Amino acid sequence: MQLIQSGEKERLKELLRERLLECGWIDEMKALCRAFTRKKGRNNVTVDDLVHVISPKGRASVPNSMKAELLQRIRAFLASTAD
């Protein structure tokens, strides 16, 4: 709850977006979506199809260093707000 109220959640989301863009992850996910859509046919693909196929690949390809950085920032935030 404190993450949301303080605005820290939004700051972390923006940091994540920036890092994913910098490392090419976003472009990679877009390419996977385009390839899947071309293979199945544009009119034969739903958002749910894309989420089902792409999400596991997307989660697995987020760099461990990025996950560690976010976890460290969350822990630091929680430590700074502990009473």
Secondary structure, DSSP 8 states (H G I E B T S, - for coil): -HHHHHTHHHHHHHHHHHHHHHTTHHHHHHHHHHHHHHHH-GGG--HHHHHHHHHHHHHHHS-HHHHHHHHHHHHHHHHHH--
